[in-house]
Amino acid sequence: MINIIARQLQLKSNESNLQIRLRNEEDLIKMVYNMSANEPMTLTTTTNESSKIVGSLKYINDVVRISIMLNIENSIDSTWIPRLKVPLPHSFSIPQGEFIIIDTPGPNDNNLSSHLRQIVISELQKATLILVALEFIGSDSNDEAKLQEDIETIREYRNTDGPSHLYALVNKIDQRIEGKHNSVEQTKAAVAMKYKIPLTHVHEISAMNAILSYTFRQEYKELEKNSHVTYEILMRETKSYKMFMQQALGQTWEQATEYIDVNFLPNIADKLWKKSNYDSFLQNTLGIVSQQVMPICLTMALQKCNYYIGKCYEKISIRKSCLDIGEKSLLETISRLEKDQQQLDSSRKETEKHLHQQILIVIERVNSLFNEASSGSEQYVVEIIDDKSTRHCRSHWKKLLHGKDILYFNTKVH
């Protein structure tokens, strides 16, 4: 999808009013020229490393923004939304289930709001938790008015007046200066009143403290696996070291390294993580939401299981009825075959008995005939031998019998 749009953007680099249409935004203009000179970026299904992930997200965002500014038709329909699967690392992370975050357009993306409005509304209607992100130092009054309007829109489309699903995150509390800015209580009360969000649903956080402490702890753990960690190795091998040290120890962090053992840095990272207030937010908000959502999820899962069990039962019942019908016919056929087999066995035995009797009769008859012939032949030979006539002379019959291969004998005639 993004690749198709990117190839259409390659053809727009020669337009005379390109800079005006892109509102003179240098990054977008430069991107269009780069795309016309080179092949579009290849997006892979799985992307690792934070820098590559950020690069891919920026590329997708810029391609969509430019296509809308240049009125390029694309096949993105009203329900399509980019989806990214990433791990959710935090102190009580459990590798079960999914936590889906919908990132809506901010105040600076007014030109995209109309395009994404229906998508955002559709997703927010299904959302269990809606977070309103604010800056501690405040923002432009127009932006605040737009945010209030968006919150009212959310309430309208969710068809509820209840604020239980709305939470506010007040970011950048690490920039608070005592005596100059409002206290924690004052800030929470002001946000709750302005946006009609319960006070217990307003949380102060420091995204900078959270991301730097977490990133540094991960890099430190990786180095510990392979070697003894030193400040020199941290400076050379990690990306978060300098920013983490400055955030945690202030502008004099380089001097502080002379007095702080490098092995104590993970403890400092833990302290900075706690100061980010993310643990409090995650425990108090996501934990409560999980308790609310779990019964709903289990109910829906059981309903779905019950539905499919019913479908399976219907199919099994149909097949069983067919088997019952077939079983009766099969048993009748088997019974007939068994009877036929019995008849065949009986016929075979009778036939064998009759055949045996006939064989005995034939053998007896042959023996009788042979005995009669043998007796008559013997008598006839004796008569011939005893005959004194010339025609029955010994030499004549000897030659006759020998010539006929019937009998050969060499005896003396007495």
LUMKOL-378596 format. One record per residue (C-alpha): residue in one letter; residue number from 0; x, y, z. Coordinates in steps of 0.1 Angstrom, whole numbers, plus 5000, padded with zeros to 4 digits. Each point is the difference from the previous one (the first is absolute). Example, Ala and Ser with C-alpha at 12.3 -4.5 7.8 and 13.67 -1.06 7.14 Angstrom:
<sites>
vexza / vexfi / east / north / up
A / 0 / 5123 / 4955 / 5078
S / 1 / 5014 / 5034 / 4993
</sites>
This chain:
<sites>
vexza / vexfi / east / north / up
M / 0 / 5000 / 5000 / 5000
I / 1 / 5027 / 5025 / 5011
N / 2 / 5023 / 4989 / 4972
I / 3 / 4973 / 5007 / 4974
I / 4 / 4994 / 5035 / 5013
A / 5 / 5038 / 5006 / 5001
R / 6 / 5004 / 4992 / 4963
Q / 7 / 4972 / 5025 / 4992
L / 8 / 5019 / 5026 / 5020
Q / 9 / 5031 / 4994 / 4978
L / 10 / 4982 / 5016 / 4971
K / 11 / 4992 / 5032 / 5019
S / 12 / 5035 / 5014 / 5005
N / 13 / 4999 / 5021 / 4968
E / 14 / 4968 / 5019 / 5008
S / 15 / 5006 / 5038 / 5001
N / 16 / 4979 / 5007 / 5031
L / 17 / 5013 / 4971 / 5020
Q / 18 / 5015 / 5021 / 5028
I / 19 / 4968 / 5020 / 5004
R / 20 / 4978 / 4969 / 5001
L / 21 / 5023 / 4985 / 5026
R / 22 / 4998 / 5032 / 5020
N / 23 / 5038 / 5006 / 4997
E / 24 / 5007 / 4971 / 5025
E / 25 / 5036 / 4993 / 4992
D / 26 / 4999 / 4964 / 5012
L / 27 / 4971 / 4990 / 4978
I / 28 / 5014 / 5019 / 4969
K / 29 / 5034 / 4983 / 5005
M / 30 / 4983 / 4966 / 5003
V / 31 / 4981 / 5004 / 4967
Y / 32 / 5032 / 5009 / 4982
N / 33 / 5019 / 4970 / 5016
M / 34 / 4972 / 4977 / 4990
S / 35 / 5001 / 5011 / 4964
A / 36 / 5037 / 4994 / 4998
N / 37 / 5001 / 4967 / 5019
E / 38 / 4979 / 4969 / 5005
P / 39 / 4973 / 5003 / 5027
M / 40 / 5009 / 4987 / 5035
T / 41 / 4992 / 4963 / 5004
L / 42 / 4978 / 4992 / 5030
T / 43 / 5006 / 4966 / 5016
T / 44 / 4975 / 4980 / 5021
T / 45 / 5023 / 5000 / 5030
T / 46 / 5022 / 5029 / 5010
N / 47 / 5025 / 5000 / 5028
E / 48 / 5021 / 5027 / 5017
S / 49 / 4984 / 5033 / 5011
S / 50 / 5016 / 5021 / 4973
K / 51 / 4987 / 4978 / 4972
I / 52 / 4965 / 4999 / 5015
V / 53 / 4999 / 5038 / 5004
G / 54 / 5013 / 5004 / 4964
S / 55 / 4972 / 4977 / 4987
L / 56 / 4973 / 5018 / 5019
K / 57 / 5012 / 5034 / 4988
Y / 58 / 5001 / 4987 / 4964
I / 59 / 4964 / 4987 / 5002
N / 60 / 4988 / 5032 / 5017
D / 61 / 5017 / 5022 / 4974
V / 62 / 4987 / 4980 / 4970
V / 63 / 4964 / 5002 / 5012
R / 64 / 5003 / 5038 / 5008
I / 65 / 5016 / 5008 / 4966
S / 66 / 4974 / 4979 / 4981
I / 67 / 4972 / 5019 / 5017
M / 68 / 5016 / 5034 / 4994
L / 69 / 5005 / 4992 / 4963
N / 70 / 4965 / 4985 / 4997
I / 71 / 5014 / 4967 / 4988
E / 72 / 4973 / 4973 / 4998
N / 73 / 5008 / 4969 / 5019
S / 74 / 4982 / 4967 / 5008
I / 75 / 5000 / 5006 / 5038
D / 76 / 4964 / 4996 / 5010
S / 77 / 4982 / 5014 / 5030
T / 78 / 5008 / 4970 / 5023
W / 79 / 5037 / 4996 / 4992
I / 80 / 5024 / 5010 / 5027
P / 81 / 5037 / 4990 / 5004
R / 82 / 5006 / 4975 / 5028
L / 83 / 5033 / 4994 / 5017
K / 84 / 5008 / 4973 / 5025
V / 85 / 5026 / 5010 / 5026
P / 86 / 5008 / 4987 / 5035
L / 87 / 4987 / 5019 / 5030
P / 88 / 5029 / 5002 / 5025
H / 89 / 4993 / 5010 / 5035
S / 90 / 5007 / 4989 / 5035
F / 91 / 4971 / 4975 / 5003
S / 92 / 4999 / 4988 / 4964
I / 93 / 4984 / 4967 / 4995
P / 94 / 5004 / 4983 / 4966
Q / 95 / 4963 / 4993 / 4995
G / 96 / 4973 / 5016 / 4978
E / 97 / 5003 / 5032 / 4980
F / 98 / 4998 / 5037 / 5009
I / 99 / 4989 / 5019 / 4969
I / 100 / 5007 / 5037 / 4999
I / 101 / 4983 / 5023 / 4974
D / 102 / 5021 / 5031 / 4993
T / 103 / 4976 / 5027 / 4988
P / 104 / 5010 / 5031 / 4980
G / 105 / 5011 / 5029 / 5021
P / 106 / 4992 / 5038 / 4997
N / 107 / 5027 / 5004 / 4974
D / 108 / 4984 / 4975 / 4977
N / 109 / 4968 / 5019 / 4992
N / 110 / 5004 / 4993 / 4963
L / 111 / 4999 / 4962 / 5009
S / 112 / 4971 / 5002 / 5024
S / 113 / 4973 / 4999 / 4974
H / 114 / 5017 / 4970 / 4983
L / 115 / 5005 / 4980 / 5032
R / 116 / 4969 / 5012 / 5019
Q / 117 / 4978 / 4970 / 4993
I / 118 / 5029 / 4976 / 5007
V / 119 / 5008 / 5017 / 5033
I / 120 / 4963 / 5001 / 5010
S / 121 / 4995 / 4963 / 4991
E / 122 / 5031 / 4990 / 5021
L / 123 / 4992 / 5022 / 5029
Q / 124 / 4965 / 4986 / 5002
K / 125 / 5016 / 4966 / 5007
A / 126 / 5027 / 5013 / 5024
T / 127 / 5000 / 4990 / 5036
L / 128 / 5023 / 5028 / 5011
I / 129 / 5003 / 5035 / 4984
L / 130 / 5031 / 5020 / 5010
V / 131 / 5000 / 5038 / 4995
A / 132 / 5037 / 5011 / 4998
L / 133 / 5008 / 5035 / 5012
E / 134 / 5031 / 5020 / 5006
F / 135 / 5008 / 5013 / 5035
I / 136 / 5012 / 5033 / 4986
G / 137 / 4967 / 5005 / 4982
S / 138 / 4992 / 5004 / 4963
D / 139 / 4985 / 5024 / 4976
S / 140 / 4964 / 5011 / 5009
N / 141 / 4988 / 4989 / 4966
D / 142 / 5015 / 4966 / 5005
E / 143 / 4983 / 4997 / 5034
A / 144 / 4966 / 5010 / 4985
K / 145 / 5005 / 4974 / 4973
L / 146 / 5008 / 4974 / 5026
Q / 147 / 4969 / 5008 / 5020
E / 148 / 4980 / 4997 / 4968
D / 149 / 5015 / 4966 / 4993
I / 150 / 4993 / 4987 / 5035
E / 151 / 4963 / 5011 / 4996
T / 152 / 5000 / 4982 / 4967
I / 153 / 5013 / 4968 / 5017
R / 154 / 4972 / 5002 / 5026
E / 155 / 4974 / 5006 / 4973
Y / 156 / 5011 / 4970 / 4978
R / 157 / 5003 / 4977 / 5030
N / 158 / 4964 / 5008 / 5009
T / 159 / 5008 / 5004 / 5037
D / 160 / 5004 / 5029 / 5024
G / 161 / 5022 / 4979 / 5023
P / 162 / 5036 / 5011 / 5002
S / 163 / 5013 / 4966 / 5012
H / 164 / 5019 / 4993 / 4968
L / 165 / 5017 / 5034 / 4998
Y / 166 / 5034 / 5005 / 5016
A / 167 / 5024 / 5030 / 4998
L / 168 / 5038 / 4998 / 4998
V / 169 / 5018 / 5032 / 5009
N / 170 / 5035 / 4997 / 4985
K / 171 / 5033 / 5018 / 5005
I / 172 / 4997 / 5004 / 5038
D / 173 / 5038 / 4998 / 5001
Q / 174 / 4999 / 5036 / 4989
R / 175 / 4980 / 5012 / 5031
I / 176 / 5017 / 5027 / 5019
E / 177 / 4990 / 5004 / 5037
G / 178 / 4984 / 5034 / 5006
K / 179 / 4996 / 5008 / 4963
H / 180 / 4976 / 4973 / 4988
N / 181 / 4969 / 4985 / 5015
S / 182 / 5003 / 4972 / 5026
V / 183 / 4990 / 4964 / 4992
E / 184 / 4966 / 5005 / 5017
Q / 185 / 4993 / 5033 / 4982
T / 186 / 5010 / 4985 / 4966
K / 187 / 4977 / 4970 / 5004
A / 188 / 4971 / 5021 / 5012
A / 189 / 5003 / 5023 / 4970
V / 190 / 5001 / 4972 / 4975
A / 191 / 4971 / 4982 / 5016
M / 192 / 4978 / 5031 / 5000
K / 193 / 5009 / 5011 / 4964
Y / 194 / 4995 / 4967 / 4983
K / 195 / 4973 / 4985 / 5024
I / 196 / 5022 / 4971 / 5010
P / 197 / 4999 / 4985 / 5035
L / 198 / 5029 / 5011 / 5021
T / 199 / 5010 / 4964 / 5007
H / 200 / 5004 / 4996 / 4962
V / 201 / 5026 / 5027 / 4997
H / 202 / 5036 / 4989 / 5002
E / 203 / 5033 / 5020 / 4997
I / 204 / 5028 / 4983 / 4982
S / 205 / 5034 / 5006 / 4985
A / 206 / 5004 / 4982 / 4967
M / 207 / 5037 / 5012 / 4998
N / 208 / 5008 / 4985 / 5034
A / 209 / 4983 / 4967 / 4991
I / 210 / 5015 / 4995 / 4966
L / 211 / 5035 / 5010 / 5011
S / 212 / 5000 / 4979 / 5032
Y / 213 / 4986 / 4969 / 4982
T / 214 / 5023 / 5003 / 4970
F / 215 / 5031 / 5005 / 5022
R / 216 / 4991 / 4970 / 5022
Q / 217 / 4997 / 4978 / 4969
E / 218 / 5033 / 5011 / 4985
Y / 219 / 5017 / 4996 / 5034
K / 220 / 4987 / 4964 / 5004
E / 221 / 5013 / 4991 / 4965
L / 222 / 5035 / 5013 / 5008
E / 223 / 5001 / 4982 / 5033
K / 224 / 4995 / 4967 / 4982
N / 225 / 5033 / 5004 / 4981
S / 226 / 5024 / 5020 / 5021
H / 227 / 5006 / 5021 / 5030
V / 228 / 4982 / 5033 / 4996
T / 229 / 5020 / 5033 / 5001
Y / 230 / 4991 / 5036 / 4992
E / 231 / 5023 / 4998 / 4970
I / 232 / 4980 / 4969 / 4987
L / 233 / 4967 / 5017 / 5006
M / 234 / 5011 / 5031 / 4981
R / 235 / 5012 / 4979 / 4971
E / 236 / 4974 / 4972 / 4998
T / 237 / 4967 / 5016 / 5010
K / 238 / 4977 / 5026 / 4984
S / 239 / 4981 / 5011 / 5031
Y / 240 / 5029 / 5005 / 5024
K / 241 / 5005 / 5038 / 4995
M / 242 / 4963 / 5009 / 5000
F / 243 / 4993 / 4977 / 5029
M / 244 / 5028 / 5015 / 5021
Q / 245 / 4990 / 5036 / 4992
Q / 246 / 4963 / 4992 / 5008
A / 247 / 5008 / 4982 / 5032
L / 248 / 5029 / 5021 / 5014
G / 249 / 4996 / 5034 / 4983
Q / 250 / 5026 / 5021 / 4982
T / 251 / 5028 / 4990 / 5023
W / 252 / 4997 / 4963 / 4992
E / 253 / 5035 / 4997 / 4986
Q / 254 / 5014 / 5012 / 5033
A / 255 / 4977 / 4977 / 5019
T / 256 / 5015 / 4970 / 4983
E / 257 / 5032 / 5006 / 5021
Y / 258 / 4981 / 4993 / 5032
I / 259 / 4974 / 4974 / 4989
D / 260 / 5009 / 4964 / 4995
V / 261 / 4989 / 4988 / 4966
N / 262 / 4983 / 4969 / 5016
F / 263 / 4977 / 5024 / 5017
L / 264 / 4985 / 5014 / 4968
P / 265 / 4973 / 4973 / 4997
N / 266 / 4987 / 5011 / 5034
I / 267 / 4999 / 5036 / 4987
A / 268 / 4981 / 4987 / 4969
D / 269 / 4974 / 4984 / 5023
K / 270 / 4996 / 5032 / 5019
L / 271 / 4995 / 5020 / 4968
W / 272 / 4974 / 4974 / 4988
K / 273 / 4981 / 5005 / 5032
K / 274 / 5001 / 5037 / 4996
S / 275 / 4984 / 4996 / 4966
N / 276 / 4968 / 4988 / 5018
Y / 277 / 4994 / 4974 / 4973
D / 278 / 4999 / 4972 / 5026
S / 279 / 4972 / 5018 / 5018
F / 280 / 4981 / 5006 / 4968
L / 281 / 5004 / 4964 / 4988
Q / 282 / 4991 / 4985 / 5033
N / 283 / 4970 / 5023 / 5008
T / 284 / 4986 / 5003 / 4965
L / 285 / 5009 / 4969 / 4980
G / 286 / 4995 / 4978 / 5030
I / 287 / 4965 / 5013 / 5007
V / 288 / 4992 / 5000 / 4963
S / 289 / 5011 / 4963 / 4998
Q / 290 / 4977 / 4992 / 5028
Q / 291 / 4971 / 5016 / 4982
V / 292 / 5009 / 4986 / 4966
M / 293 / 5008 / 4964 / 5011
P / 294 / 4964 / 4990 / 5008
I / 295 / 4989 / 5015 / 4966
C / 296 / 5027 / 4982 / 4981
L / 297 / 4992 / 4967 / 5018
T / 298 / 4963 / 5004 / 4994
M / 299 / 5006 / 5007 / 4963
A / 300 / 5024 / 4971 / 4997
L / 301 / 4975 / 4977 / 5017
Q / 302 / 4972 / 5012 / 4978
K / 303 / 5022 / 4993 / 4969
C / 304 / 5009 / 4966 / 5014
N / 305 / 4964 / 4992 / 5007
Y / 306 / 4991 / 5011 / 4964
Y / 307 / 5025 / 4977 / 4984
I / 308 / 4992 / 4971 / 5024
G / 309 / 4964 / 5004 / 4989
K / 310 / 5010 / 4999 / 4963
C / 311 / 5022 / 4969 / 5007
Y / 312 / 4971 / 4983 / 5018
E / 313 / 4977 / 5006 / 4971
K / 314 / 5025 / 4985 / 4975
I / 315 / 5006 / 4970 / 5023
S / 316 / 4963 / 4995 / 5004
I / 317 / 4995 / 5000 / 4963
R / 318 / 5028 / 4975 / 4994
K / 319 / 4988 / 4978 / 5029
S / 320 / 4965 / 4999 / 4985
C / 321 / 5015 / 4990 / 4966
L / 322 / 5021 / 4973 / 5018
D / 323 / 4969 / 4987 / 5018
I / 324 / 4982 / 4996 / 4967
G / 325 / 5030 / 4984 / 4984
E / 326 / 5006 / 4977 / 5030
K / 327 / 4966 / 4983 / 4997
S / 328 / 5005 / 4994 / 4963
L / 329 / 5036 / 4988 / 5006
L / 330 / 4989 / 4976 / 5027
E / 331 / 4973 / 4985 / 4978
T / 332 / 5025 / 4996 / 4972
I / 333 / 5025 / 4983 / 5024
S / 334 / 4972 / 4977 / 5012
R / 335 / 4991 / 4990 / 4964
L / 336 / 5037 / 4994 / 4992
E / 337 / 5004 / 4978 / 5031
K / 338 / 4970 / 4979 / 4989
D / 339 / 5013 / 4997 / 4965
Q / 340 / 5034 / 4990 / 5014
Q / 341 / 4983 / 4973 / 5021
Q / 342 / 4982 / 4987 / 4969
L / 343 / 5032 / 5000 / 4980
D / 344 / 5018 / 4981 / 5028
S / 345 / 4972 / 4974 / 5001
S / 346 / 4999 / 4996 / 4963
R / 347 / 5038 / 4996 / 4999
K / 348 / 4999 / 4973 / 5026
E / 349 / 4972 / 4981 / 4982
T / 350 / 5019 / 5003 / 4967
E / 351 / 5032 / 4988 / 5015
K / 352 / 4982 / 4970 / 5016
H / 353 / 4983 / 4991 / 4967
L / 354 / 5033 / 5004 / 4981
H / 355 / 5018 / 4977 / 5025
Q / 356 / 4973 / 4973 / 4996
Q / 357 / 5002 / 5002 / 4962
I / 358 / 5038 / 4997 / 5001
L / 359 / 4998 / 4969 / 5021
I / 360 / 4975 / 4985 / 4976
V / 361 / 5022 / 5007 / 4970
I / 362 / 5031 / 4986 / 5018
E / 363 / 4980 / 4969 / 5009
R / 364 / 4987 / 4995 / 4965
V / 365 / 5035 / 5005 / 4985
N / 366 / 5015 / 4975 / 5024
S / 367 / 4973 / 4975 / 4991
L / 368 / 5005 / 5004 / 4963
F / 369 / 5037 / 4997 / 5003
N / 370 / 4998 / 4969 / 5021
E / 371 / 4976 / 4984 / 4975
A / 372 / 5023 / 5009 / 4971
S / 373 / 5031 / 4988 / 5018
S / 374 / 4984 / 4966 / 5009
G / 375 / 4988 / 4994 / 4964
S / 376 / 5034 / 5010 / 4985
E / 377 / 5019 / 4977 / 5023
Q / 378 / 4978 / 4971 / 4990
Y / 379 / 5003 / 5007 / 4964
V / 380 / 5038 / 5001 / 5002
V / 381 / 5002 / 4967 / 5018
E / 382 / 4978 / 4984 / 4973
I / 383 / 5022 / 5013 / 4973
I / 384 / 5032 / 4988 / 5016
D / 385 / 4985 / 4966 / 5007
D / 386 / 4988 / 4996 / 4964
K / 387 / 5022 / 4974 / 4980
S / 388 / 4989 / 5011 / 4966
T / 389 / 5023 / 5015 / 4975
R / 390 / 4984 / 5033 / 5000
H / 391 / 5005 / 5002 / 5037
C / 392 / 5037 / 4991 / 5000
R / 393 / 5022 / 5014 / 5026
S / 394 / 5022 / 5020 / 4977
H / 395 / 4971 / 5015 / 4982
W / 396 / 4983 / 5014 / 5031
K / 397 / 5033 / 5011 / 5015
K / 398 / 5007 / 5021 / 4969
L / 399 / 4964 / 5012 / 4999
L / 400 / 5000 / 5011 / 5036
H / 401 / 5035 / 5015 / 4999
G / 402 / 4992 / 5018 / 4968
K / 403 / 4968 / 5015 / 5014
D / 404 / 5019 / 5012 / 5031
I / 405 / 4974 / 4983 / 5021
L / 406 / 5022 / 4974 / 5017
Y / 407 / 5036 / 4989 / 4998
F / 408 / 5011 / 4968 / 5016
N / 409 / 5027 / 4974 / 4997
T / 410 / 4989 / 4968 / 5014
K / 411 / 5004 / 4964 / 4992
V / 412 / 4970 / 4981 / 4988
H / 413 / 4996 / 4967 / 5017
</sites>
